[in-house]
Amino acid sequence: MKAFSIFNYVFAIIGAGLMAGAIYLYVDKQAFLEKAETVQGTVVEMIPKRSKESTTYSPVVSFKTKTGQTITYTSSTSSNPPSYNVGESVTIFYDPADPNDAEINGFFSLWLGVLILGFIGTVFFLIGFLGILFRWLKNKKAQNLRETGKPIAAKFTQVQLNTNQSLNGRNPFQILSQWQDPQTNELYVFKSESIWYDPTEFINTETVRVFIDPQNPKNYVMDTSFLPVLKN
């Protein structure tokens, strides 16, 4: 169904955007560090930030620039337990052209935003990309079987719901057929790809065509080209 393909592409695009944002933040932070001055500051307060589930604490740091200007800086990073104690001395990076643009010299203070965006972006991208790749490989395998596989007439047995897949509370249908290998006397059951409408009334023959790998009949694709194409 097209919705699944759209879902994969949307996730891949969102993931790529978030990763691009992480790269931008990283480059911007590196540029800031290259021009920044370094001084010692003192934690003068820990400001609580309350949410429904927890309370975290952001350090407020007072420091003097190399020109003697006193700056009070509140970190955008908060944690619980607090990462610093009141009265603790910390190293501060600040932009000499704008001393209020400052950062505490700490891994999470400097790189937390990059890590969060990078991690979420990577997860989203992998979900979307792997879904697209899986679908492409599956389609390529099916196309190869249609071109090089052995066509057989398998006996139509039933139409059933595919309860392993759902979308918006709906399950797709599958056509089931079976075929007995005349050489080995083994019985094979074949299932079609997911069909998002009931195909029962469109099956007017006792058999359906299935393309199999002669060396391994479990590797197959059912030909459902006789069915109408769903347009909505």
N, C-alpha and C positions, 0 to 999 in steps of 0.2 A: 504494500500500500504506500502511496506517495507520502502520507503523513510521516511514516517512519524515516524516509529519506530526507524529508524536510527537517525533521527533528535532528538528524545527524549533522546536516549541513549547518543548522542554526547553532548547535553546540560547538562545532568546529570553528565557526566564525567568531562566536563569543569568546571561546578559548584563545584564539589567535589575537583577538583584540586585547584581552587581559594580559597576555604575555607581552604584547607590544607595549602596553602600559607599564609593565614591570621593567622592561628594558629602558623605557624612557626615564622612569624614576631612578634607575641605577645610574644611567649616564648623567642625569641632572645632579644626583648626589655626589658623584665623582667630581663633577665640575665645581660643586660647592666646596668640597674638601680641598681641592687644589688651590683655591683662592682664599680659603678660610684662615683666620688667625686663631691661635690656640692660647687659652688662658685657664687659670684655675678659678672655679666658682664654688659657692657653698649652697647646699640645699637648705632653704629657709622655711619650707612648708611642704606638706604632702596634702594635696587637694583630693578629697574623695569624689569619685564619680559613681553614682548609684544607678543601677538598672533593676529590672524586676527580679533578676535571679542572683545578683552579686553586687559587691562594691569593690571598685578598684581605685588605685591611688596614683596620681600624677605628681611628679616632683616639680617644685618651684625653685629655681636656682637664681641667686644673685651673683653677678660678676662684674668686674671692671674691665673695660676695654683697655688697650695699650695707650689710648689717648686720655684715659682717666674717667671716661663716662661710665656711670653705674647703670647696669641693665638688669631688669628682672625678667626672667624667661620661664614660661610654663611649658613643660614638655607635653607633646601631643600623645605620648605613649604612657599608658597606665597599666598597672598590674596589681595582683593580689596573690601572695603577700607583697608589700611595697618593695620596690627594687632598691630604694635608698632610705637612709635615715636622716632626720633633721640634724643639721650641723655637719653632715658628711661633705668632704671635699671631693669635687668631681672636675674632670677636664671638659672644657667647653670649646666647641668650634663656633666661630661667628664670622659673618661676612663684614669685612671692614667698611664696606660702603653702606651697609644696613645692619648695624649691630643687633637689631631685634630679630634678624634672621639667624637663629642659633640652634645648635644641637648638642646634646650631651654625648660625649665620646663613649658610647656603649653600643654593643652589637645590635640589640633590639631597637634602641633609639634611632640608630642610623638606617637599619635595613629591614625593619619589620614590615613596612609597607611593600617593599620589593618582594619579600618572601611570601606575603599573603597573596598579592596579585599573581606572582609567578606560580604558586602552588595551585590556586583555584583555576588559573588559566590553563595550566598543564592538564589538570583533571578534566576540565571541560573539553579541551582540544582532543585529548586521547579518546574520550567517550565518543565524540563525533567522528574523529578520523578512523578509529577502529571499526565503527559501525559502517562507515562508507567503504573502507577496505574490505570488510567481511562481505558486504553486499556485492562489491565488484568481483571479488574472487568467486563468489557463489554464482553470479551471472556468467562469468567466464567459463566456469566448470560446466554449467548447464549448456552453454553455447557449444562448447567442445563436444559434449555428448550428443547434441543434436546433429553435429557435422560428422562425427566419427563413430558414434555409438551404434549398436545393433538395435534396430526397431523391432519390437515384439508386440503382439496383441495380448494384453492382459485383461482378464475378466473383471468387469466392473462389479463391485460388491456393494458399496454403500457410500453415502455422503455423511460425514460426521463433523461436529464442531471441534476445532482445534483449541482445547482448553489451556494449552501451554502458551497461548498468545492472546492478548486482549488490547483493545484501544477504546477509550471512553466507555468502558463497561461492556463492550461488544467482543465476541469471539468470532474469528473467521471460520470458514468451512474448508474441508478437505475432501477430495475424492479418493476413495480407497479402491484398489484393484489387486488381483493376485494372479500369479503365473507359476506354473510348475515346469521346472527345467527338465526337458525330456531326456537329457543325458545323465543327470545326477538324481532325478526324481525329487529334488528339493523344491519346497514351496516357498515363494517369495511374496511378500506383501508390499505393495508400493503405495506411497501417499503423494498427493499433489502438493504444490505450493499453496500457501494460504490464499483463499478466495473470499472476498469481502461481500458476497451475496450468496444466496442458496442456489447452487447450480443444478439442482436435481432435475428441473423441467427441461434443461437443455441437453441432457444426456439421453440420446435417442438410440444408442447402440449398446450391445451387450459387452463390447470390449472397448478399451481405450489404448491408444498407442503409448508405449513407454520405450525410451532409448536407454539401453543398458551398456555397461562395460562388459564385453564377453568374458573377460578374465575375472571380473568381480561384479556380479549382478546387483550387489548391494549399492553399487555406485550407479545411480540412475537419475533420469529426469522424466517426469510425465508430460506428455504433450497435451496442453489444454488450449491450444490455439482455436479449437472449435467453439469455445465459449465466447459470448459477447464481451466487449470491453466495457468495464464500468466507467462511466463518465463523471460521476459525482462522489 
